[in-house]
Amino acid sequence: MLKQTIYILTILFLTGCNNSERKHAQNFVIFESDTKDKYIGFRPKKSQIDDAEQMLLDYLETKTKTNQTIFVTSLDKKVPLQDQLKYYKRRYFGQTNGEGEKTIKIEFVFVRCGGQDEWKKIGYTNVKTKDCWWSVKYSIDNDQIYDLKL
């Protein structure tokens, strides 16, 4: 009886872990390129995206440590941007410029602004949704964050 209970609990636990991964995967989409830019596109690898996300956290932490904290408005209060990252869905665009430098453009959309799947469309950003979006670029070759646009 105990063996069966442990077996069932293990199956339920693994099923729950699997479902949470599926939910997380819905919060980002990867594109080869953004048609608005003149760059040659490529599909960023997961490891490159992970590096970009970590570098963004490091960048924001450094800003905070040097009294240059980047704030956003949330519920009518100014809060540090890094505390709000979990509330944004992401769109990743791989780009290669004319000099061959590879970058990942990351577009962030606030979860309440993107609808169910509309935010996944490349041309979704517009005048009505402009306050819901911000972006940043990550240079794969130089391992740095730049071009933060809030």
C-alpha positions as CSV (number, residue, x, y, z in Angstrom):
1,M,0.0,0.0,0.0
2,L,2.8,2.5,0.9
3,K,4.6,1.6,-2.3
4,Q,1.5,2.4,-4.4
5,T,0.9,5.6,-2.6
6,I,4.5,6.8,-3.2
7,Y,4.2,5.8,-6.8
8,I,1.0,7.8,-7.2
9,L,2.4,10.8,-5.4
10,T,5.6,10.7,-7.6
11,I,3.4,10.6,-10.8
12,L,1.3,13.5,-9.6
13,F,4.4,15.5,-8.7
14,L,6.1,14.9,-12.0
15,T,2.8,15.8,-13.8
16,G,2.6,19.0,-11.9
17,C,6.1,19.9,-12.8
18,N,5.5,19.2,-16.4
19,N,2.4,21.5,-16.5
20,S,4.2,24.4,-14.8
21,E,6.9,24.2,-17.6
22,R,4.2,24.4,-20.2
23,K,2.7,27.6,-18.6
24,H,6.2,29.2,-18.5
25,A,6.8,28.4,-22.1
26,Q,3.7,30.5,-23.0
27,N,5.3,33.6,-21.7
28,F,7.9,34.0,-24.4
29,V,8.2,33.6,-28.2
30,I,11.4,33.4,-30.3
31,F,11.6,34.9,-33.8
32,E,14.4,34.9,-36.4
33,S,14.1,38.7,-36.9
34,D,11.9,41.7,-36.5
35,T,10.8,42.8,-39.9
36,K,10.9,46.5,-38.7
37,D,14.7,46.3,-38.6
38,K,17.2,46.0,-41.5
39,Y,19.2,43.3,-39.8
40,I,19.7,39.7,-41.0
41,G,17.9,37.4,-38.6
42,F,18.8,34.2,-36.8
43,R,17.0,32.1,-34.3
44,P,18.7,32.6,-30.9
45,K,19.6,29.5,-28.9
46,K,18.1,28.9,-25.4
47,S,21.6,29.4,-23.9
48,Q,22.0,32.8,-25.6
49,I,18.6,33.8,-24.3
50,D,19.5,32.7,-20.8
51,D,22.7,34.7,-21.1
52,A,20.8,37.8,-22.2
53,E,18.3,37.4,-19.3
54,Q,21.1,37.0,-16.7
55,M,23.0,40.0,-18.2
56,L,19.8,42.1,-17.9
57,L,19.5,41.2,-14.2
58,D,23.2,42.0,-13.7
59,Y,22.8,45.3,-15.6
60,L,19.8,46.4,-13.5
61,E,21.5,45.3,-10.2
62,T,24.5,47.4,-11.2
63,K,22.3,50.4,-11.9
64,T,20.7,50.0,-8.5
65,K,24.1,49.7,-6.7
66,T,25.3,52.9,-8.3
67,N,22.2,54.8,-7.4
68,Q,20.8,54.8,-10.9
69,T,17.9,52.5,-10.3
70,I,15.5,52.3,-13.2
71,F,11.9,52.7,-12.0
72,V,8.6,51.8,-13.6
73,T,5.1,52.6,-12.4
74,S,3.1,49.8,-10.9
75,L,-0.2,50.4,-9.2
76,D,0.5,54.1,-9.1
77,K,3.8,53.5,-7.3
78,K,7.4,53.8,-8.6
79,V,9.1,50.4,-8.2
80,P,12.5,49.1,-9.4
81,L,12.2,47.5,-12.9
82,Q,14.0,44.3,-11.8
83,D,11.2,43.7,-9.3
84,Q,8.6,43.8,-12.1
85,L,10.3,41.5,-14.7
86,K,8.1,38.5,-13.8
87,Y,5.0,40.5,-15.0
88,Y,6.3,40.8,-18.6
89,K,6.0,38.4,-21.5
90,R,9.0,38.3,-23.8
91,R,9.6,38.3,-27.5
92,Y,13.2,37.5,-28.6
93,F,14.6,38.5,-32.0
94,G,17.9,37.3,-33.3
95,Q,19.7,40.0,-35.3
96,T,23.0,40.3,-37.2
97,N,24.1,43.8,-38.2
98,G,26.1,44.8,-41.2
99,E,29.4,44.3,-39.3
100,G,28.4,40.7,-38.4
101,E,27.7,41.5,-34.7
102,K,25.0,39.2,-33.3
103,T,22.4,40.7,-30.9
104,I,19.2,39.6,-29.3
105,K,16.5,42.2,-29.2
106,I,14.1,41.5,-26.3
107,E,10.7,43.1,-26.3
108,F,8.8,43.0,-23.0
109,V,5.0,43.3,-22.9
110,F,3.1,43.7,-19.6
111,V,0.9,40.6,-19.0
112,R,-2.3,42.6,-18.7
113,C,-1.8,44.3,-22.1
114,G,-1.0,41.5,-24.4
115,G,-4.3,39.6,-24.6
116,Q,-4.2,35.8,-25.0
117,D,-1.9,35.6,-28.1
118,E,-2.0,39.0,-29.8
119,W,1.4,39.9,-28.2
120,K,3.1,37.1,-30.1
121,K,2.4,38.7,-33.5
122,I,5.4,40.6,-34.9
123,G,3.5,43.8,-35.8
124,Y,1.6,43.9,-32.5
125,T,3.2,47.1,-31.1
126,N,1.2,50.1,-32.0
127,V,0.1,53.5,-30.6
128,K,-2.6,51.9,-28.4
129,T,-0.1,49.5,-26.8
130,K,3.0,51.6,-26.7
131,D,2.8,52.1,-22.9
132,C,2.7,48.4,-22.3
133,W,6.0,47.7,-24.1
134,W,9.7,48.3,-23.6
135,S,12.8,46.7,-25.1
136,V,16.5,46.2,-24.7
137,K,19.3,44.7,-26.8
138,Y,21.9,42.2,-25.7
139,S,25.2,41.9,-27.7
140,I,26.1,38.2,-27.8
141,D,29.6,39.1,-29.1
142,N,30.3,41.7,-26.4
143,D,28.2,40.2,-23.6
144,Q,26.5,43.4,-22.7
145,I,23.1,45.1,-22.4
146,Y,22.4,48.3,-24.4
147,D,19.7,50.4,-26.0
148,L,17.2,50.2,-23.2
149,K,14.0,51.8,-24.3
150,L,11.2,52.3,-21.7
